[in-house]
């Protein structure tokens, strides 16, 4: 049996083995960049008008000349007449500045009569001109490695004509749920049955971090069926998750099956409550988590182990972040196990809730965190500083 901290260290090291892939830019939302990106062009890539108005040579303004309007320039125009002394061009926002032009005056600041432009207000040289490269010069670093991609970042990168990015690949995840007693929601229950909540929770929990499952299947408490299900599905995913069947009961077949398949065990059984029978190992290139079947233990194991592991795989630093709060009520436990207790945390104040047994889910309607009660301490008093893992604000 291993300690909670030892299990975390194993997962921390394993999570450093990341895959990358190149995806279309629009598909990179919420993912993390796996390499640096440098500007392939200047932005703006040419001098252009910042507003509707008239482009001219500033020296003509200084010489108090009235200017002849020789043409009109729309955005997207490439056939430009160079401006000569005494000439101006009607121009629109985003249109290129004609050769020899260097300044734009807003249309409301001039008077136009018979094709001649008269200035009504003063203007500074280079006014209302977006000059080439003033936002970003070609070769500038525009995306650092390990940056989480937001919609705004996608919009920014698109202005450079970037069509795809190398990102840390989201792991493909599959779930196998075991338990003869389980029934899907929507069906009637017999007296000996319970509704499956674990696969439903895990599906929703992964969607909260932007991941959709590759599959979620149920397998009976049967050794051969379980072995076949693993062999048929393990190569389809990067991470395979089990719920149930990992303890030491007569019908808990998962651990013997994993041994038969030569799964490389990293740890099995953690000195914690709930979730003691937690297993982690590797079969070929697929990492395997086996969680106990109790619903509350599944929720805890997801937030404490699975979620940070998966997020690290995606390039999002998770294991090193720690939060603490001040305990607002007493709690007594036996030494020897780290307890993860359902809690409500607000303004760094930690309230340990009732209904802490591993099958009791009702506390989650209020809980927004787990308080971590360390292995060897038994009596936790009001005012004690405890580590917390928040899963909801």
Buried (B, 14 or more C-beta within 10 A) or exposed (E): EBBBEEBBBBBBEBBEEBBBBEBEBEEBBBBBBBEEBEBEBBBBBEBBBBBBBBBBBBEBBEEEBEBEBBBEBEEEBEEBEEBEEBBBBBBBBBBBBBEBBBBBBBBEBBEBEEEEBEBEEEBEEEBBBBBBBEBBEBEEEBBEBEBBBEEEBBEBBEBBEBEBBBBBBBBBBBBBBBBEBBBEEEEEEEEEBBBBBBBBBBBEBBEEEEBEBBEBEBBBBBBEBBBEBBEEBBEEBBBBBBBBBBBEEEBBBBBEBBEEBEBEBBBBBBBBBBBBBBBBBBBEEBBBBBBBBBBBBBBBBBBBBBBBBBBBBBBBEBBEEEEEBBBBEEBEBEEEBBBBBBBBBEEEEBBBBEBBEBEBBEBBEEBBBBBBBBBEBEEBEEEBEBBBBEBEE
